[in-house]
Amino acid sequence: MSTAPALAFALPPIIQGGMGIGVSNWRLARTVSTLGQLGVVSGTVVDTVLARRLQEGDPGGHMRRAMEHFPLAGVAVAALERFFRPEGERDGASYDLLPMYQQAVSRAREQFTMLASFVEVWLAKEGHRGLVGINLLTKVQMPNLALLYGAMLAGVDFVLMGAGIPRDIPAALEAMAECRPAAMRLDLEDAPDGRKEYLRFDPASHWDGAVPALRRPRFLPIVGGHTLAGVLARKTPGIDGFVVEGPTAGGHNPPPREKGHFTGGGEPLYGPRDEADLDRMRDLGLPFWVAGGAGSPERLAEARAAGAAGVQVGTLFAYCEESGLDEGLRRSVLAGAARGEVRVRTDSRASPTGFPFKVVEWPDHPAPDAKRERICDLGYLRNAYVKPCGGVGYRCASEPGDQYVAKGGQPGELEGRRCLCNALLANIGHAQPRDEGPEPPLLTSGDDLALLGRFLAGRSQYSAADVVSYLLGDGRA
């Protein structure tokens, strides 16, 4: 049986968070990895990110350099023919879109997905022997098996997954490493009792000859507390450790254990039951890292004293020079943070997933009141449901309301929802043009953003190396 290799390295004390869409890009992950920590690329929507980078002319030729090493013949050539625009000038034209994912997609669509995660991981690993991971959202189910296989083809060392319960992933990684078909249960709304559907991926269907055996990466679920970690540790073979993430972390948060309690500003209220018991985490006997409000040398020391291997840090890395955030947005937020004028709000309605979502507010937001079109043209956060006829359909609470309701969605789910797929692409400079103007950004960060002014200490920018040095406490902020 294929297994992950025995640990031949010390566990890194710092995991760089796999943030957003393209924020944790290959440049950031590569830098952190070469500094001896675990650099992590975001695999969320990375296929669309690759398509847009190619349409922008692939400045520097990095995408094409990595694509030359993709082992499946003809896939890179087809991708270039479809999306590469050598001139890179779009003159306000819309980006060409990939077909939206469904339970089953074409071989070509699957291969482009594999190519995208391969490229991101290959570039992050290029020219060094450090550790590189990929972060995926369990909630974004349908592309995940192809994304994982593409990352494995590039030699990814770790897989991290949150925003759901990734119970099927260890077995899927094992199967793909051994050249066997992999499957995972498809979450299905409105399903009658006993109805089960699966997502399937067969490595052999993509190879003309022998299918290569691959090294299985280590798997770290991202959990909200010790209870879920304990269940996964007992019932899911193949887990190699955990990231335990508190509700102060950026992006999606688990809902509070105590339902129906809100702050005066309407934010969901978290309490002691939402805090992980690190003693219980230690008793599981697996390495774990603490995330959410962990971006300081004091928090790293506290975590290690409690038995953790270290911390996962997102916010500090999100605003460093190597991150994928649009430079203008990054500089604007840093200026606001230096003045103490940034705020992170937990919005219980913004995400079409229904999970609370952290939203950054600051005075210089380029489009704070921009009208957002109700749209779902990328489809990553769509929910699968059973149609009255028995077939599988797809709906998203950010799509036009009449369409959502016609598909059986509840009208009460529509209020306040935003298309996160498009908004997060705007954060990294890939905004889709709209009739009202470019898709406006929607930044997400952890609560630590409010403390960033102290870290800046008069600087207007900083590097990933500055973050690692600060966290390890060598005296340089």
C-alpha positions, 0 to 999 in steps of 0.5 A: 500500500502506498503511504506518505513518506516517513518524516525526514524533516523537522516540522516547520513552526510556521505555515503560511496560510492558503488565502483567498483566490490567488493571494497565496500565489506561487511567489509567496509560497516559494519565498516562505518555503525557501525560508524553511517554513511551509509555503502554501499555494491557494488551489481555490479557483486556480484554473480560472486564475491560470486562464486569466493570466494567459489572457493577460499575456503571461508577463515574465513567461512563468505560466508557459515555463511551468506548462512545458513540464506538464507530463500529459501530452498536448494539454499545455498546447491546447490551453495556450491555443485556447487562452494565451493572448501574446499581446496581453492587451484586452482593452476592456474586453471580458475574460473568456470563461471556462465551463462551469464545473458539474458532477461530471465534466469533459476530459479536457475540462478536467485536464485544464484543472489539473494543469492549473494546480500543477503550474502553481505547485511546480513554480512554488517548488522550482529551484529549491527543496523546501516544503510546499503545500496546497490549500483547497476548500472542502466546500468547493467540491467539484474541482477538488479531485482533479486539482489534487491530482495535478498538484501531486503530479508536481510533487506537492508535499502537503494538502490542507483543506477546511471550510467543511469536513474533508473525510473522503480526502485521505482515501482519495489521495491514497487511491490517486497515488496508487493509480486507482480511481478516487471518489468523494461523496457529493453534498446534495440538497433536497435529496430523498433519504438514501440518495447518494451521489459521488464525484469520481476521478480516474487517473488512468483515463488521462494517460495513453500508456502506463500510469505513474505511481505518485508520492502521497502528500501529507494531509492536514484538515483545517478544523474549528475545534478539538471535537471535529479533530477528534472525530476525524482522528478516530474515524478517518485513516490517513490524517497526518495532523491538523490546523485548528483555526479560531473564528478570528481567522480570515475568509470563511468561519464556522458558525458559532456553536451558540446560534442566534447571538449577535453583537450590537453591530449584527455580527455573529457572536462567538464564545468560549465553546468556539475556542479549541482546547489545545490540551485535547488537541495535544492528546490526539497524538498528531501534530497540530498548528494553531491559526486565527490571531496567531501572527505574533512571536508571543502567539507562536511561543504560546502555541508551542508551549501548549504542545503545538508544532507551530502556527498558521499565519495568514494576514501578515503574509497577505499584505507582504510584497510577494502576495498576489493582492493587487498592489494598489489595494495592498498599499491602500489597506496598509496605509489605512492600517498604519493610521489605525483606520481598518476594521474587519467585520464578520458578515453573516450574509455575504457568502452564498455558502451561508458561512460567516465571512470576514470583510475588510472595511477601510476609508480608502476602499476604491468602491465601497458602495459599488453596485454588485451584479447578481451573477453566477458565471463561474460557479465554484460555490454552487450547491448541487441539488436534486431536481423534481425530475430526479436529476442533479441541478446547481444553484447559488444564492448569488445568482439572479433571484428569480433563477435561484427561486425557480430552482427551488432555492429559498427567497430568504437565502438571497438577501445580502449575498455576493458573488465571492468568486468574482469579487475575490478575483478582483482582489488580485487584479483579475476583475471582470468588466461589467456594464457598471464598471469592473467587478469591485473587490471584496477583501477578507482578512483575519482580525489581526489586520487591526494590529498591523500598524504596530507591525509596520512600525512606520514602514509602508511595505514589507516582505515575506522574509520580514514576517518569518523573521518577526514570528521567529523572534530574531529581533527584526520586525 
